[in-house]
């Protein structure tokens, strides 16, 4: 796992936790009366994502997670838990009011691990809040460095992905061969450098990113599978189904929150 994958993981977590915070069910009185329901849903979704992203080799085997659920003092009293203290500090950097629903997403490190923290905090009073957090531990020994002289593949990936989305409107999509050549690089060299940087082939990596985006839509929207397939770059539902099957991602295991 390298720095680019970590930034991609940050983006996935941020998108998902914002989606959770906007769900009508999360803001309903049902959760105010029974906050354990929110903790249970976050547990189900985070369990799925950890297994799913490990299956795609975006998160290494050896990473693990803990849950932090409960009521905490917003002044940091009565706790020495570093994750809780990090979240309290983040909350206190913003203006909040009673009954606010605050999506939490942050990253910090300790001696041995990099922590990806996400969840929902419901403000109760100026001094207390209900925390529903997932803390992903990524051992630092599993983080790999990559040669900086081939970082251009990351820039090409980002710009090509953006251009692919834009070309849907103009129907002027370039092949990756044409795109790489137009940037002044040799295609075969690009493929070799891409594999060295990401530990995966270009086409496999692109396909995995599409699967991840499609899964997010399946969990957090009511869109049809046909629409999800089209909006995430698949030729159709059958193509998306084959991609899921290729990476052993059963749709029956994907939680549905909408």
Backbone as CSV, one residue per row, in Angstrom:
resi,resn,N_x,N_y,N_z,CA_x,CA_y,CA_z,C_x,C_y,C_z
1,UNK,0.856,-1.191,0.000,0.000,0.000,0.000,0.889,1.237,0.000
2,UNK,0.672,2.132,-0.973,1.498,3.332,-1.036,0.676,4.592,-0.753
3,UNK,1.336,5.742,-0.864,0.695,7.006,-0.494,-0.528,7.298,-1.362
4,UNK,-0.455,6.980,-2.655,-1.602,7.241,-3.526,-2.807,6.424,-3.086
5,UNK,-2.592,5.143,-2.770,-3.697,4.289,-2.334,-4.279,4.812,-1.028
6,UNK,-3.419,5.332,-0.160,-3.906,5.893,1.097,-4.800,7.110,0.846
7,UNK,-4.401,7.959,-0.099,-5.234,9.127,-0.412,-6.549,8.696,-1.048
8,UNK,-6.500,7.620,-1.844,-7.723,7.089,-2.433,-8.633,6.527,-1.339
9,UNK,-8.035,5.848,-0.369,-8.810,5.319,0.760,-9.442,6.452,1.548
10,UNK,-8.701,7.536,1.763,-9.254,8.720,2.432,-10.496,9.221,1.696
11,UNK,-10.399,9.284,0.375,-11.504,9.777,-0.441,-12.719,8.864,-0.337
12,UNK,-12.496,7.556,-0.370,-13.593,6.591,-0.252,-14.289,6.745,1.093
13,UNK,-13.491,6.836,2.154,-14.053,6.968,3.506,-14.849,8.263,3.622
14,UNK,-14.297,9.356,3.113,-14.980,10.649,3.204,-16.321,10.631,2.478
15,UNK,-16.330,10.114,1.253,-17.575,10.044,0.481,-18.627,9.221,1.211
16,UNK,-18.196,8.090,1.775,-19.151,7.187,2.403,-19.700,7.731,3.713
17,UNK,-18.848,8.358,4.514,-19.337,8.832,5.796,-20.250,10.046,5.621
18,UNK,-19.988,10.858,4.592,-20.906,11.959,4.281,-22.242,11.388,3.818
19,UNK,-22.189,10.325,3.005,-23.426,9.686,2.544,-24.226,9.131,3.717
20,UNK,-23.538,8.534,4.690,-24.220,8.010,5.880,-24.885,9.143,6.651
21,UNK,-24.161,10.240,6.840,-24.687,11.349,7.639,-25.915,11.995,7.012
22,UNK,-26.079,11.844,5.690,-27.210,12.464,5.001,-28.424,11.554,4.885
23,UNK,-28.291,10.308,5.310,-29.422,9.387,5.236,-30.557,9.867,6.142
24,UNK,-31.758,9.810,5.623,-32.910,10.230,6.421,-33.028,9.409,7.695
25,UNK,-32.711,8.121,7.592,-32.829,7.246,8.750,-31.876,7.660,9.872
26,UNK,-30.693,8.139,9.508,-29.712,8.550,10.514,-30.200,9.783,11.264
27,UNK,-30.922,10.649,10.570,-31.407,11.886,11.183,-32.802,11.740,11.801
28,UNK,-33.330,10.525,11.778,-34.684,10.323,12.288,-34.685,10.170,13.804
29,UNK,-35.868,10.297,14.374,-36.029,10.157,15.823,-35.730,8.736,16.279
30,UNK,-35.828,7.779,15.356,-35.556,6.388,15.710,-34.140,6.239,16.247
31,UNK,-33.188,6.948,15.622,-31.805,6.849,16.062,-31.560,7.629,17.345
32,UNK,-32.307,8.700,17.521,-32.171,9.450,18.757,-32.634,8.601,19.941
33,UNK,-33.678,7.807,19.715,-34.222,6.961,20.767,-33.406,5.684,20.957
34,UNK,-32.793,5.200,19.868,-32.048,3.943,19.924,-30.733,4.078,19.154
35,UNK,-29.747,4.757,19.730,-28.488,5.034,19.012,-27.704,3.781,18.644
36,UNK,-28.006,2.654,19.315,-27.298,1.411,18.983,-27.542,0.993,17.542
37,UNK,-28.677,1.405,16.969,-28.984,1.059,15.583,-27.943,1.654,14.626
38,UNK,-27.523,2.885,14.908,-26.518,3.535,14.068,-25.178,2.815,14.188
39,UNK,-24.811,2.460,15.414,-23.561,1.728,15.621,-23.580,0.405,14.873
40,UNK,-24.732,-0.264,14.887,-24.860,-1.551,14.194,-24.702,-1.378,12.691
41,UNK,-25.324,-0.339,12.128,-25.222,-0.121,10.685,-23.797,0.220,10.275
42,UNK,-23.129,1.064,11.052,-21.741,1.401,10.749,-20.856,0.162,10.828
43,UNK,-21.163,-0.712,11.767,-20.394,-1.942,11.900,-20.568,-2.830,10.680
44,UNK,-21.812,-2.961,10.208,-22.091,-3.785,9.034,-21.372,-3.236,7.803
45,UNK,-21.474,-1.909,7.593,-20.856,-1.293,6.416,-19.334,-1.378,6.492
46,UNK,-18.761,-1.091,7.659,-17.298,-1.120,7.784,-16.755,-2.543,7.685
47,UNK,-17.492,-3.528,8.204,-17.084,-4.929,8.051,-17.020,-5.301,6.576
48,UNK,-18.053,-4.881,5.838,-18.078,-5.185,4.408,-16.914,-4.513,3.695
49,UNK,-16.715,-3.219,3.945,-15.679,-2.488,3.212,-14.278,-3.014,3.509
50,UNK,-14.008,-3.395,4.748,-12.686,-3.927,5.066,-12.431,-5.209,4.283
51,UNK,-13.412,-6.106,4.275,-13.280,-7.359,3.525,-13.201,-7.103,2.026
52,UNK,-14.052,-6.207,1.547,-14.139,-5.888,0.118,-12.837,-5.277,-0.396
53,UNK,-12.302,-4.287,0.308,-11.085,-3.616,-0.146,-9.849,-4.494,0.027
54,UNK,-9.888,-5.407,0.978,-8.810,-6.394,1.073,-8.894,-7.390,-0.084
55,UNK,-10.114,-7.719,-0.478,-10.309,-8.606,-1.622,-9.726,-7.992,-2.901
56,UNK,-9.892,-6.678,-3.041,-9.355,-5.976,-4.202,-7.877,-5.617,-4.034
57,UNK,-7.316,-5.917,-2.858,-5.907,-5.629,-2.533,-5.622,-4.130,-2.461
58,UNK,-6.655,-3.362,-2.075,-6.463,-1.939,-1.810,-6.054,-1.737,-0.355
59,UNK,-6.509,-2.621,0.526,-6.096,-2.619,1.927,-5.368,-3.932,2.174
60,UNK,-4.172,-3.891,2.757,-3.418,-5.129,2.950,-3.983,-6.002,4.069
61,UNK,-3.802,-7.298,3.923,-4.108,-8.212,5.011,-3.172,-7.851,6.170
62,UNK,-3.723,-7.743,7.346,-2.937,-7.282,8.491,-3.509,-6.005,9.060
63,UNK,-4.283,-5.289,8.238,-5.022,-4.134,8.742,-6.225,-4.646,9.525
64,UNK,-6.641,-3.902,10.524,-7.793,-4.311,11.327,-8.492,-3.072,11.860
65,UNK,-9.666,-3.271,12.471,-10.435,-2.116,12.934,-10.991,-2.339,14.336
66,UNK,-11.243,-1.226,15.003,-11.921,-1.220,16.289,-13.073,-0.226,16.221
67,UNK,-14.051,-0.425,17.100,-15.193,0.495,17.171,-15.142,1.256,18.490
68,UNK,-15.512,2.528,18.424,-15.599,3.369,19.612,-17.018,3.942,19.661
69,UNK,-17.855,3.349,20.477,-19.242,3.793,20.611,-19.504,4.183,22.061
70,UNK,-20.135,5.327,22.255,-20.448,5.735,23.617,-20.580,7.235,23.741
71,UNK,-20.789,7.676,24.965,-20.960,9.094,25.259,-19.653,9.633,25.833
72,UNK,-19.198,10.767,25.274,-17.914,11.315,25.689,-18.015,12.797,25.995
73,UNK,-17.196,13.224,26.947,-17.105,14.627,27.310,-16.303,15.375,26.245
74,UNK,-16.831,16.465,25.728,-16.181,17.202,24.639,-14.998,18.044,25.097
75,UNK,-14.695,17.990,26.371,-13.486,18.644,26.871,-12.348,17.632,27.022
76,UNK,-12.650,16.375,26.664,-11.618,15.346,26.733,-11.395,14.786,28.119
77,UNK,-12.314,15.047,29.027,-12.168,14.545,30.390,-12.525,13.054,30.439
78,UNK,-11.912,12.342,31.352,-12.212,10.935,31.642,-11.879,9.982,30.489
79,UNK,-10.955,10.371,29.611,-10.491,9.448,28.581,-9.055,9.771,28.200
80,UNK,-8.287,8.725,27.959,-6.925,8.910,27.439,-6.799,8.213,26.083
81,UNK,-7.959,7.842,25.498,-7.972,7.190,24.195,-7.591,8.210,23.123
82,UNK,-6.499,7.948,22.406,-5.980,8.934,21.461,-6.948,9.196,20.312
83,UNK,-7.650,8.149,19.865,-8.611,8.331,18.770,-9.744,9.253,19.200
84,UNK,-10.272,9.015,20.393,-11.347,9.864,20.910,-10.865,11.300,21.067
85,UNK,-9.666,11.480,21.565,-9.123,12.830,21.759,-8.910,13.541,20.419
86,UNK,-8.501,12.792,19.403,-8.343,13.383,18.063,-9.686,13.858,17.521
87,UNK,-10.730,13.052,17.732,-12.069,13.420,17.245,-12.610,14.617,18.022
88,UNK,-12.404,14.632,19.323,-12.849,15.765,20.141,-12.186,17.054,19.666
89,UNK,-10.897,16.980,19.387,-10.186,18.164,18.890,-10.784,18.640,17.569
90,UNK,-11.105,17.701,16.676,-11.696,18.069,15.383,-13.064,18.719,15.566
91,UNK,-13.871,18.169,16.462,-15.205,18.729,16.708,-15.088,20.152,17.258
92,UNK,-14.166,20.350,18.177,-14.018,21.659,18.826,-13.440,22.721,17.906
93,UNK,-12.982,22.309,16.733,-12.507,23.283,15.740,-13.657,23.855,14.919
94,UNK,-14.862,23.309,15.129,-16.035,23.763,14.378,-17.088,24.324,15.335
95,UNK,-18.029,25.023,14.772,-19.159,25.514,15.564,-20.257,24.455,15.523
96,UNK,-20.795,24.094,16.668,-21.821,23.055,16.698,-22.929,23.421,17.681
97,UNK,-24.066,22.746,17.502,-25.229,22.979,18.355,-25.812,21.635,18.780
98,UNK,-26.646,21.668,19.795,-27.289,20.448,20.277,-28.064,19.775,19.149
99,UNK,-27.966,18.447,19.104,-28.631,17.587,18.107,-28.014,17.643,16.709
100,UNK,-26.890,18.361,16.544,-26.192,18.328,15.258,-25.667,16.919,14.983
101,UNK,-25.722,16.524,13.720,-25.135,15.267,13.265,-23.851,15.620,12.520
102,UNK,-22.708,15.191,13.042,-21.420,15.577,12.461,-20.703,14.355,11.876
103,UNK,-20.455,14.357,10.559,-19.661,13.269,9.978,-18.187,13.452,10.336
104,UNK,-17.539,12.386,10.740,-16.146,12.443,11.156,-15.274,11.630,10.193
105,UNK,-14.201,12.244,9.735,-13.210,11.527,8.923,-11.861,12.198,9.163
106,UNK,-10.923,11.434,9.687,-9.594,11.977,9.932,-8.561,10.860,9.880
107,UNK,-7.305,11.275,9.805,-6.201,10.317,9.769,-5.103,10.816,10.692
108,UNK,-4.550,9.927,11.484,-3.419,10.282,12.337,-2.534,9.046,12.512
109,UNK,-1.360,9.240,13.060,-0.458,8.111,13.241,0.049,8.041,14.674
110,UNK,0.367,6.824,15.102,1.066,6.630,16.364,2.367,5.903,16.056
111,UNK,2.974,5.298,17.028,4.290,4.702,16.823,4.282,3.589,15.782
112,UNK,3.236,2.776,15.792,3.230,1.589,14.940,2.186,1.591,13.830
113,UNK,1.165,2.432,13.943,0.040,2.360,13.013,-0.347,3.718,12.446
114,UNK,-0.925,3.653,11.257,-1.632,4.790,10.687,-3.110,4.524,10.923
115,UNK,-3.831,5.508,11.450,-5.242,5.345,11.795,-6.121,6.103,10.809
116,UNK,-7.103,5.407,10.256,-8.148,6.033,9.460,-9.426,5.969,10.300
117,UNK,-9.900,7.128,10.731,-11.045,7.181,11.650,-12.244,7.793,10.929
118,UNK,-13.383,7.130,11.046,-14.605,7.636,10.414,-15.809,7.288,11.279
119,UNK,-16.846,8.091,11.155,-18.059,7.793,11.909,-18.978,8.989,12.024
120,UNK,-19.909,8.871,12.931,-20.914,9.909,13.167,-20.888,10.303,14.634
121,UNK,-20.918,11.604,14.874,-21.042,12.122,16.240,-22.320,12.943,16.328
122,UNK,-23.129,12.611,17.314,-24.350,13.408,17.535,-24.155,14.246,18.790
123,UNK,-24.215,15.562,18.602,-24.027,16.483,19.723,-25.248,16.417,20.638
124,UNK,-24.997,16.236,21.922,-26.093,16.204,22.909,-26.211,17.544,23.624
125,UNK,-25.085,18.017,24.157,-25.033,19.336,24.797,-23.696,19.973,24.403
126,UNK,-23.417,21.139,24.930,-22.135,21.793,24.641,-20.956,21.003,25.215
127,UNK,-21.270,20.106,26.149,-20.204,19.371,26.824,-20.140,17.888,26.489
128,UNK,-21.170,17.343,25.839,-21.170,15.895,25.611,-21.748,15.543,24.248
129,UNK,-21.367,14.363,23.784,-21.829,13.886,22.480,-21.796,12.365,22.450
130,UNK,-22.645,11.807,21.559,-22.658,10.360,21.338,-21.750,10.049,20.154
131,UNK,-20.787,9.169,20.359,-19.810,8.820,19.331,-20.127,7.452,18.739
132,UNK,-20.057,7.377,17.412,-20.199,6.109,16.683,-19.048,6.069,15.678
133,UNK,-17.926,5.487,16.065,-16.703,5.591,15.275,-16.131,4.233,14.885
134,UNK,-15.498,4.222,13.719,-14.729,3.072,13.259,-13.282,3.533,13.121
135,UNK,-12.373,2.774,13.703,-10.949,3.116,13.711,-10.182,2.018,12.980
136,UNK,-9.734,2.322,11.754,-8.977,1.357,10.962,-7.489,1.507,11.262
137,UNK,-6.865,0.408,11.688,-5.435,0.390,11.992,-4.687,-0.170,10.782
138,UNK,-3.766,0.621,10.245,-2.911,0.155,9.161,-1.467,0.146,9.662
139,UNK,-0.916,-1.040,9.940,0.467,-1.097,10.426,1.438,-0.414,9.467
140,UNK,2.304,0.419,10.001,3.243,1.176,9.165,4.167,0.276,8.367
141,UNK,4.439,-0.919,8.871,5.334,-1.831,8.154,4.729,-2.307,6.839
142,UNK,3.410,-2.108,6.662,2.746,-2.538,5.435,2.693,-1.426,4.379
143,UNK,3.166,-0.233,4.752,3.161,0.894,3.817,4.455,0.867,3.002
144,UNK,4.320,0.876,1.697,5.481,0.771,0.821,5.803,2.123,0.180
145,UNK,7.069,2.301,-0.145,7.491,3.504,-0.860,7.560,3.190,-2.351
146,UNK,7.440,4.210,-3.169,7.510,4.024,-4.619,8.527,5.000,-5.201
147,UNK,9.190,4.621,-6.277,10.170,5.530,-6.897,9.498,6.805,-7.402
148,UNK,10.048,7.949,-7.028,9.459,9.222,-7.429,9.619,9.503,-8.917
149,UNK,10.596,8.843,-9.544,10.825,9.123,-10.965,9.758,8.520,-11.870
150,UNK,8.837,7.725,-11.290,7.740,7.189,-12.104,6.383,7.684,-11.596
151,UNK,6.411,8.749,-10.805,5.155,9.276,-10.277,4.270,9.876,-11.368
152,UNK,4.832,10.041,-12.575,4.029,10.567,-13.679,2.829,9.672,-13.988
153,UNK,2.927,8.368,-13.669,1.817,7.455,-13.960,0.586,7.821,-13.134
154,UNK,0.822,8.356,-11.928,-0.277,8.803,-11.080,-0.986,9.996,-11.719
155,UNK,-0.202,10.918,-12.265,-0.786,12.098,-12.908,-1.578,11.711,-14.154
156,UNK,-1.047,10.762,-14.918,-1.763,10.305,-16.111,-3.057,9.601,-15.720
157,UNK,-2.995,8.770,-14.677,-4.200,8.086,-14.204,-5.277,9.098,-13.824
158,UNK,-4.910,10.122,-13.048,-5.883,11.126,-12.600,-6.478,11.899,-13.775
159,UNK,-5.618,12.354,-14.686,-6.107,13.161,-15.807,-6.905,12.314,-16.796
160,UNK,-6.478,11.071,-17.015,-7.204,10.198,-17.938,-8.582,9.842,-17.384
161,UNK,-8.643,9.573,-16.092,-9.933,9.263,-15.448,-10.896,10.433,-15.586
162,UNK,-10.383,11.657,-15.368,-11.223,12.854,-15.509,-11.674,13.022,-16.958
163,UNK,-10.755,12.827,-17.907,-11.097,12.988,-19.317,-12.108,11.939,-19.783
164,UNK,-12.026,10.744,-19.216,-12.993,9.693,-19.559,-14.404,10.120,-19.177
165,UNK,-14.528,10.739,-18.002,-15.845,11.201,-17.550,-16.337,12.348,-18.426
166,UNK,-15.433,13.276,-18.764,-15.813,14.409,-19.607,-16.202,13.954,-21.004
167,UNK,-15.531,12.928,-21.512,-15.777,12.469,-22.886,-17.143,11.817,-23.055
168,UNK,-17.765,11.432,-21.939,-19.125,10.883,-22.035,-20.082,11.917,-22.612
169,UNK,-19.798,13.184,-22.285,-20.685,14.253,-22.763,-20.374,14.640,-24.208
170,UNK,-19.097,14.498,-24.587,-18.699,14.946,-25.925,-18.505,13.803,-26.912
171,UNK,-18.534,12.566,-26.388,-18.344,11.379,-27.230,-17.015,11.440,-27.998
172,UNK,-15.954,11.859,-27.285,-14.652,12.019,-27.938,-13.557,11.301,-27.152
173,UNK,-13.861,10.143,-26.633,-12.937,9.424,-25.769,-11.722,8.916,-26.541
174,UNK,-10.529,9.126,-25.956,-9.294,8.577,-26.509,-9.003,7.236,-25.842
175,UNK,-8.331,6.348,-26.586,-7.851,5.121,-25.966,-6.682,5.480,-25.059
176,UNK,-6.360,4.599,-24.111,-5.254,4.879,-23.211,-3.934,4.959,-23.990
177,UNK,-3.830,4.184,-25.065,-2.618,4.239,-25.896,-2.456,5.635,-26.492
178,UNK,-3.529,6.147,-27.071,-3.498,7.488,-27.668,-3.227,8.549,-26.599
179,UNK,-3.840,8.361,-25.432,-3.714,9.360,-24.374,-2.276,9.444,-23.863
180,UNK,-1.677,8.279,-23.576,-0.300,8.249,-23.073,0.660,8.823,-24.106
181,UNK,0.462,8.442,-25.359,1.318,8.937,-26.442,1.207,10.450,-26.585
182,UNK,-0.012,10.971,-26.430,-0.219,12.417,-26.562,0.466,13.206,-25.453
183,UNK,0.768,12.513,-24.338,1.463,13.167,-23.218,2.985,13.053,-23.343
184,UNK,3.421,12.381,-24.411,4.857,12.309,-24.669,5.564,11.111,-24.070
185,UNK,4.794,10.059,-23.704,5.392,8.865,-23.123,5.185,7.652,-24.025
186,UNK,6.081,6.680,-23.903,5.928,5.418,-24.621,4.947,4.538,-23.853
187,UNK,3.996,3.968,-24.575,2.922,3.205,-23.935,3.457,2.001,-23.162
188,UNK,4.349,1.210,-23.765,4.870,0.021,-23.092,5.636,0.390,-21.826
189,UNK,6.348,1.514,-21.878,7.070,1.983,-20.692,6.078,2.403,-19.614
190,UNK,5.010,3.068,-20.030,3.970,3.489,-19.094,3.384,2.280,-18.366
191,UNK,3.067,1.209,-19.088,2.488,0.010,-18.475,3.440,-0.594,-17.442
192,UNK,4.720,-0.628,-17.787,5.720,-1.183,-16.867,5.841,-0.326,-15.613
193,UNK,5.897,0.983,-15.795,6.024,1.896,-14.656,4.763,1.889,-13.799
194,UNK,3.611,1.770,-14.442,2.340,1.724,-13.712,2.323,0.513,-12.774
195,UNK,2.725,-0.633,-13.283,2.745,-1.866,-12.474,3.715,-1.715,-11.302
196,UNK,4.856,-1.074,-11.536,5.828,-0.862,-10.465,5.286,0.088,-9.400
197,UNK,4.510,1.088,-9.823,4.002,2.113,-8.896,2.814,1.596,-8.088
198,UNK,1.871,0.933,-8.772,0.629,0.523,-8.119,0.576,-0.954,-7.748
199,UNK,1.516,-1.737,-8.264,1.471,-3.164,-7.989,0.335,-3.859,-8.698
200,UNK,-0.171,-3.235,-9.757,-1.308,-3.771,-10.504,-1.229,-3.255,-11.934
201,UNK,-1.893,-3.945,-12.854,-1.914,-3.455,-14.227,-2.856,-2.268,-14.338
202,UNK,-2.675,-1.471,-15.365,-3.514,-0.299,-15.555,-4.989,-0.687,-15.673
203,UNK,-5.294,-1.663,-16.517,-6.691,-2.022,-16.750,-7.335,-2.635,-15.508
204,UNK,-6.577,-3.418,-14.781,-7.109,-4.006,-13.555,-7.396,-2.926,-12.518
205,UNK,-6.490,-1.959,-12.399,-6.665,-0.892,-11.412,-7.875,-0.032,-11.746
206,UNK,-8.021,0.319,-13.012,-9.170,1.112,-13.449,-10.469,0.361,-13.173
207,UNK,-10.474,-0.936,-13.456,-11.673,-1.747,-13.243,-12.030,-1.805,-11.760
208,UNK,-11.030,-1.944,-10.913,-11.279,-1.986,-9.474,-11.859,-0.659,-8.976
209,UNK,-11.346,0.463,-9.496,-11.887,1.763,-9.105,-13.351,1.891,-9.500
210,UNK,-13.708,1.384,-10.678,-15.104,1.420,-11.114,-15.980,0.568,-10.205
211,UNK,-15.472,-0.585,-9.816,-16.225,-1.465,-8.918,-16.462,-0.767,-7.583
212,UNK,-15.429,-0.121,-7.054,-15.565,0.581,-5.769,-16.627,1.673,-5.850
213,UNK,-16.611,2.447,-6.932,-17.594,3.525,-7.094,-19.000,2.959,-7.273
214,UNK,-19.117,1.846,-7.999,-20.416,1.219,-8.198,-20.964,0.682,-6.881
215,UNK,-20.104,0.092,-6.074,-20.529,-0.438,-4.775,-21.075,0.685,-3.892
216,UNK,-20.402,1.845,-3.902,-20.899,2.981,-3.121,-22.304,3.376,-3.527
217,UNK,-22.574,3.374,-4.835,-23.922,3.687,-5.323,-24.932,2.634,-4.877
218,UNK,-24.519,1.374,-4.886,-25.422,0.294,-4.477,-25.802,0.412,-3.005
219,UNK,-24.855,0.849,-2.190,-25.120,0.950,-0.754,-25.953,2.185,-0.414
220,UNK,-25.609,3.322,-1.021,-26.139,4.603,-0.547,-27.176,5.262,-1.451
221,UNK,-27.514,4.641,-2.589,-28.534,5.233,-3.460,-29.573,4.192,-3.845
222,UNK,-30.659,4.688,-4.410,-31.725,3.809,-4.890,-31.657,3.632,-6.404
223,UNK,-30.528,3.979,-7.004,-30.379,3.864,-8.462,-30.483,2.405,-8.911
224,UNK,-30.960,2.214,-10.116,-31.027,0.863,-10.675,-29.618,0.395,-11.025
225,UNK,-29.449,-0.915,-11.124,-28.142,-1.467,-11.478,-27.719,-1.026,-12.875
226,UNK,-28.680,-0.867,-13.762,-28.377,-0.417,-15.123,-27.782,0.989,-15.106
227,UNK,-28.385,1.876,-14.323,-27.897,3.252,-14.215,-26.527,3.275,-13.531
228,UNK,-26.376,2.489,-12.470,-25.101,2.425,-11.751,-23.985,1.969,-12.687
229,UNK,-24.279,0.965,-13.498,-23.278,0.459,-14.438,-22.852,1.550,-15.413
230,UNK,-23.812,2.229,-15.999,-23.517,3.270,-16.988,-22.739,4.421,-16.371
231,UNK,-23.168,4.888,-15.195,-22.550,6.062,-14.580,-21.130,5.788,-14.085
232,UNK,-20.784,4.510,-13.940,-19.448,4.183,-13.438,-18.535,3.574,-14.502
233,UNK,-18.882,3.810,-15.763,-17.969,3.480,-16.841,-18.068,2.087,-17.423
234,UNK,-19.074,1.306,-17.001,-19.272,-0.015,-17.583,-20.141,0.100,-18.837
235,UNK,-19.946,-0.817,-19.763,-20.745,-0.785,-20.991,-22.207,-1.119,-20.723
236,UNK,-22.454,-1.856,-19.668,-23.815,-2.226,-19.310,-23.808,-3.091,-18.071
237,UNK,-24.993,-3.536,-17.664,-25.100,-4.332,-16.442,-24.303,-5.630,-16.535
238,UNK,-24.354,-6.299,-17.704,-23.656,-7.576,-17.858,-22.153,-7.410,-17.682
239,UNK,-21.614,-6.318,-18.224,-20.181,-6.044,-18.087,-19.822,-5.810,-16.628
240,UNK,-20.654,-5.056,-15.918,-20.420,-4.814,-14.499,-20.503,-6.118,-13.708
241,UNK,-21.490,-6.943,-14.032,-21.656,-8.231,-13.343,-20.406,-9.098,-13.521
242,UNK,-19.847,-9.111,-14.732,-18.643,-9.895,-14.996,-17.455,-9.366,-14.188
243,UNK,-17.385,-8.039,-14.054,-16.292,-7.440,-13.282,-16.393,-7.840,-11.811
244,UNK,-17.606,-7.795,-11.271,-17.809,-8.201,-9.877,-17.443,-9.669,-9.694
245,UNK,-17.828,-10.477,-10.655,-17.551,-11.913,-10.582,-16.056,-12.175,-10.672
246,UNK,-15.373,-11.416,-11.529,-13.926,-11.584,-11.711,-13.170,-11.380,-10.407
247,UNK,-13.594,-10.403,-9.613,-12.899,-10.108,-8.360,-13.624,-10.686,-7.140
248,UNK,-14.543,-11.599,-7.405,-15.240,-12.337,-6.340,-15.899,-11.403,-5.336
249,UNK,-16.679,-10.456,-5.888,-17.444,-9.526,-5.058,-18.924,-9.861,-5.224
250,UNK,-19.491,-10.697,-4.359,-20.904,-11.076,-4.499,-21.833,-9.930,-4.105
251,UNK,-22.757,-9.601,-4.978,-23.690,-8.499,-4.679,-24.552,-8.818,-3.467
252,UNK,-24.758,-10.078,-3.189,-25.580,-10.469,-2.021,-24.947,-10.057,-0.701
253,UNK,-23.642,-9.794,-0.716,-22.936,-9.408,0.509,-22.887,-7.892,0.693
254,UNK,-23.316,-7.148,-0.329,-23.253,-5.687,-0.257,-24.437,-5.150,0.559
255,UNK,-24.172,-4.453,1.677,-25.294,-3.917,2.485,-26.040,-2.833,1.724
256,UNK,-27.287,-2.682,2.023,-28.141,-1.684,1.366,-28.721,-0.770,2.438
257,UNK,-28.390,0.531,2.357,-28.873,1.461,3.370,-29.994,2.360,2.872
258,UNK,-30.307,2.280,1.575,-31.400,3.093,1.019,-32.434,2.174,0.402
